[in-house]
């Protein structure tokens, strides 16, 4: 029997805190649910496409990615420092510094987890208005949520 860990609020919390295995929310892996696996794959694909649209690629990189005037946008998802600070506070009540926000934005795994939370838990596509429109993401998010 194969097992899989599903992305969940606790996993997002622990990814952003850097201690997935030591998270207080760690639970045993569950048996594969093909329906949930399909949902997670569609969510991951949508998040990947946001990264590609915003920065031209996805995944980890050694290069620091800055965009906009004066490098106001950071990482594959082109977050502002303030956006990361605010959404981390909303997600788990934790206050982080601007430097910590930059580190999260540059860490693809953490930034992707935060993006997934913003898009699917908070209906936050407005953070990527051009790419959301260009890629038709509002309709796709609605379809995924109906699955």
C-alpha positions as CSV (number, residue, x, y, z in Angstrom):
1,X,0.0,0.0,0.0
2,X,1.3,3.4,-1.0
3,X,0.9,6.4,1.4
4,X,0.8,10.1,0.8
5,X,0.7,13.1,3.1
6,X,-1.9,15.6,2.0
7,X,-1.3,19.4,2.1
8,X,-3.3,20.8,4.9
9,X,-3.3,23.8,7.2
10,X,-1.0,22.1,9.7
11,X,1.4,21.2,6.9
12,X,1.4,24.7,5.6
13,X,2.0,26.0,9.1
14,X,4.9,23.7,9.6
15,X,6.4,24.4,6.2
16,X,6.5,28.0,7.0
17,X,8.0,27.3,10.4
18,X,10.6,25.0,9.0
19,X,9.8,22.0,11.1
20,X,7.4,19.8,9.3
21,X,8.3,16.6,11.1
22,X,8.4,18.3,14.4
23,X,5.2,20.2,14.0
24,X,2.7,19.9,16.8
25,X,0.2,19.1,14.0
26,X,2.1,16.2,12.6
27,X,-0.2,13.3,11.8
28,X,0.5,9.8,10.3
29,X,0.3,9.5,6.6
30,X,-3.1,8.5,5.2
31,X,-3.8,6.0,2.5
32,X,-4.1,7.4,-1.0
33,X,-7.4,9.0,-1.8
34,X,-7.4,9.3,-5.6
35,X,-9.9,12.2,-5.5
36,X,-7.9,14.2,-2.9
37,X,-4.7,13.4,-4.9
38,X,-6.3,14.9,-8.0
39,X,-7.3,18.0,-6.1
40,X,-3.8,18.5,-4.7
41,X,-2.2,18.0,-8.1
42,X,-4.5,20.6,-9.6
43,X,-3.7,23.0,-6.8
44,X,0.0,22.4,-7.1
45,X,-0.2,23.0,-10.9
46,X,-2.1,26.2,-10.5
47,X,0.5,27.5,-7.9
48,X,3.3,26.5,-10.3
49,X,1.7,28.4,-13.1
50,X,1.4,31.5,-10.9
51,X,5.2,31.3,-10.2
52,X,6.0,30.9,-13.9
53,X,3.7,33.8,-14.9
54,X,5.2,36.0,-12.2
55,X,8.9,35.2,-12.5
56,X,9.3,33.1,-15.6
57,X,10.0,29.8,-13.8
58,X,9.2,27.7,-10.8
59,X,11.0,25.7,-8.2
60,X,14.1,26.4,-6.1
61,X,16.9,28.6,-7.3
62,X,20.1,29.9,-5.8
63,X,19.5,33.2,-7.5
64,X,17.7,35.9,-5.5
65,X,14.7,37.1,-7.5
66,X,13.6,40.7,-7.3
67,X,11.1,42.5,-9.5
68,X,9.5,45.9,-9.9
69,X,11.1,49.2,-9.1
70,X,13.7,49.0,-6.4
71,X,13.1,45.3,-6.0
72,X,9.9,45.6,-4.2
73,X,8.6,42.2,-5.4
74,X,10.5,39.2,-4.1
75,X,10.8,35.5,-5.1
76,X,9.1,33.3,-7.6
77,X,5.7,34.6,-6.6
78,X,6.7,38.2,-6.5
79,X,5.5,38.9,-3.0
80,X,6.0,42.2,-1.3
81,X,7.5,41.9,2.1
82,X,4.3,43.4,3.6
83,X,2.2,40.8,1.9
84,X,4.2,37.9,3.4
85,X,4.2,39.5,6.9
86,X,0.4,40.1,6.8
87,X,-0.6,36.6,5.4
88,X,1.7,34.8,7.9
89,X,0.0,36.8,10.7
90,X,-3.5,35.9,9.3
91,X,-2.5,32.2,8.8
92,X,-1.0,31.5,12.2
93,X,-0.9,34.6,14.3
94,X,2.8,34.8,14.1
95,X,4.6,38.1,13.6
96,X,7.7,38.0,11.4
97,X,10.2,40.7,10.3
98,X,10.6,42.0,6.8
99,X,13.9,40.0,6.6
100,X,12.0,36.8,7.5
101,X,9.4,37.6,4.9
102,X,12.1,37.9,2.3
103,X,13.5,34.5,3.3
104,X,10.0,32.9,3.0
105,X,9.5,34.6,-0.4
106,X,12.8,33.2,-1.7
107,X,12.2,29.7,-0.4
108,X,10.0,28.1,-3.1
109,X,8.5,25.5,-0.9
110,X,7.4,28.0,1.8
111,X,6.3,30.6,-0.8
112,X,4.3,27.9,-2.7
113,X,2.6,26.8,0.5
114,X,1.8,30.4,1.4
115,X,0.4,31.0,-2.1
116,X,-1.7,27.9,-1.9
117,X,-3.1,29.1,1.4
118,X,-3.8,32.6,0.1
119,X,-5.5,31.3,-3.1
120,X,-7.5,28.5,-1.7
121,X,-8.3,29.4,1.9
122,X,-8.6,33.2,1.5
123,X,-9.7,33.7,-2.1
124,X,-6.6,35.8,-2.6
125,X,-6.1,35.8,-6.3
126,X,-6.2,39.6,-6.2
127,X,-2.5,39.4,-5.1
128,X,-1.7,38.3,-8.7
129,X,-4.2,40.3,-10.8
130,X,-2.4,40.2,-14.1
131,X,-1.6,36.5,-14.0
132,X,-4.9,35.5,-12.5
133,X,-6.7,37.2,-15.5
134,X,-4.2,36.0,-18.1
135,X,-4.4,32.4,-17.0
136,X,-8.1,32.4,-16.1
137,X,-7.4,31.3,-12.6
138,X,-10.6,32.5,-10.9
139,X,-12.6,29.9,-12.9
140,X,-10.1,27.2,-12.2
141,X,-10.0,27.9,-8.5
142,X,-13.8,27.6,-8.4
143,X,-13.6,24.3,-10.3
144,X,-11.0,22.9,-7.9
145,X,-13.0,24.0,-4.8
146,X,-16.1,22.2,-6.3
147,X,-14.1,18.9,-6.7
